[in-house]
Amino acid sequence: MEILFYILIIASSLVLIASVLLQSGKSAGLSGSISGGAEKIWGKNKGRSYESLLGKMTTISAVIFIISALALTAIK
């Protein structure tokens, strides 16, 4: 059982590192927030974009990492 949690921790940490590094910065600056801010918020393809996929991957891998770490600690 410990081996399973070790594998989950390693895999989720690699996915977490990759998804965080592939995300672009959130600071668009003053000109980006004035001109294109509404398009980012109200855009049609917000849920299907590459950025949202990376955000979901980050969240899921972080949850898996935390649960695996807590379970591994409880087992030992």
C-alpha positions as CSV (number, residue, x, y, z in Angstrom):
1,M,0.0,0.0,0.0
2,E,2.9,2.3,0.8
3,I,4.3,1.8,-2.7
4,L,1.0,2.9,-4.3
5,F,1.0,6.1,-2.3
6,Y,4.7,6.8,-3.1
7,I,3.9,6.3,-6.8
8,L,0.9,8.7,-6.5
9,I,3.1,11.3,-4.8
10,I,5.8,11.2,-7.4
11,A,3.4,11.2,-10.4
12,S,1.3,14.0,-8.9
13,S,4.3,16.1,-8.1
14,L,5.6,15.8,-11.6
15,V,2.3,16.8,-13.1
16,L,2.0,19.6,-10.6
17,I,5.4,21.0,-11.5
18,A,4.8,20.8,-15.2
19,S,1.4,22.4,-15.0
20,V,2.6,25.3,-12.9
21,L,5.6,25.9,-15.2
22,L,3.4,25.8,-18.3
23,Q,1.0,28.4,-17.0
24,S,1.4,32.0,-18.1
25,G,1.5,34.9,-15.7
26,K,-1.7,36.4,-14.4
27,S,-0.5,40.0,-14.4
28,A,-1.6,41.5,-17.7
29,G,-0.6,45.1,-16.8
30,L,-2.8,48.1,-16.9
31,S,-3.4,48.2,-20.6
32,G,-4.3,44.5,-20.8
33,S,-6.8,44.8,-18.0
34,I,-8.5,47.8,-19.6
35,S,-8.7,46.6,-23.2
36,G,-9.0,42.8,-23.0
37,G,-10.2,42.2,-19.5
38,A,-13.8,41.7,-20.5
39,E,-12.9,39.2,-23.2
40,K,-11.0,37.1,-20.6
41,I,-13.9,37.1,-18.2
42,W,-16.9,36.8,-20.6
43,G,-15.2,34.9,-23.5
44,K,-17.1,32.0,-25.1
45,N,-14.3,29.5,-24.9
46,K,-13.1,30.2,-21.4
47,G,-13.9,26.7,-20.1
48,R,-12.2,25.0,-23.1
49,S,-9.0,27.0,-23.2
50,Y,-5.5,25.7,-22.7
51,E,-5.2,27.9,-19.6
52,S,-8.3,26.4,-17.9
53,L,-7.0,22.9,-18.7
54,L,-3.7,23.7,-16.9
55,G,-5.6,25.2,-14.0
56,K,-7.7,22.1,-13.6
57,M,-4.7,19.9,-13.9
58,T,-2.9,21.9,-11.2
59,T,-5.9,21.7,-8.8
60,I,-6.4,17.9,-9.3
61,S,-2.7,17.1,-9.0
62,A,-2.4,19.2,-5.8
63,V,-5.4,17.5,-4.2
64,I,-4.0,14.0,-5.1
65,F,-0.6,15.0,-3.7
66,I,-2.1,16.2,-0.4
67,I,-4.4,13.2,0.0
68,S,-1.5,10.8,-0.8
69,A,0.8,12.5,1.6
70,L,-1.7,12.5,4.4
71,A,-2.6,8.8,3.8
72,L,1.1,7.8,3.7
73,T,1.6,9.6,7.0
74,A,-1.4,7.9,8.5
75,I,-0.2,4.5,7.4
76,K,3.3,4.8,8.9
